Amino acid sequence: MNTKERIVKEALGLFHANGYSATGVLDITRAAGVPKGSFYHFFSSKEDLALEAVETYRKITRVELLDGAGGSALRRIRQHLQHLVSMAEVADFTRGCLLGNFSTEMPSQSTRVSAAVESALQSWTGHLAQAIAEAQNAGEIENKADAAGLASFVISGLEGSLARAKVSGSREPLNVFFETVFRDILN
């Protein structure tokens, strides 16, 4: 892993754990084990690094929703959502989702990062909507409501459940989310 990748990796972890405002450049360079000058060699500001962190998070959290090799569309959707929950579980539900966290913190901090978060959420919604439409067409999901609307609702529900799990330190809000989504929404 090169220096820039180490900086991004450590920044992502710190942003995810502590938030944007509570994470300083010095915290990031110390965690990455690099001099502060290395940070400014690769990034002109913490905001630029946050943009890169959002893109990196977007890539590492996306289980391929559109790849038929992963089985049926409904199975891929379930695996995708379970993957995101397992990421939260590994952190004992202390972190939530970086996109959700930044959604509430960044509007007062950075319009550029807020726009990147919104773009990541729209992209995610689009991919999930395609998978839902595929599952509807295959008869795996009987609910014929608009796939984009369903995808948006599922993502909003997941983000809210992750936030509640973060507050409670419990998996219970996510258990309710999964039961409701796969019993009543994607049925």
Phi, psi and omega in degrees: 000128181279174185300315181298317179297321178297318179298314180297315181300312181292320178298316179302313180298317180290318176300317182294318183281320190245344185094168182290310185296324183275001180248118179260164178301320179297320176302316183294313182292323176297313180298324180279348181070037181231155176293154182302326179299330178296324178302310184286347173290324184260332186226137179278342182199166175297326178299316178297321177294321178298323176299316178294322179297319178299314180295320178295316179299318179302319181288317186283341181266352184269104167282135187301111180279335188258001184272112180300342180294341181276010181098199182296159181300315181297321177296318179296322178297312180299315179298320179299310181294321178295324177300315180294321178292321180295328175297321178290321181295321179302326180267019181054035177060026181269349188249337186066217179242134180303318180296317178295316179298312180294331179300325181269333183269321193283334181306328178272354184253315188203119176291328180294314180291321177302317178295321178294321178295315179299319178298318179296319179293320178295318178298315179299315179300318179297316179295318179294321179298320178298318179293321178296316178299319178298317179293324176296314181295330179275357181080011179280333177239116181281334179297116184261017176298162180307125183299321179295319177295318177297316180298315179299317179297316180297315180295317178297319178295319178295314180300316178295320179293322176295321178295318179292323177295324178296316180292317184274342184068026187227152176280348188307315179300328179284327175298316178296317178303307182299314181300314182291314182299312186274348175267320191246335186256305180256057183253000000 
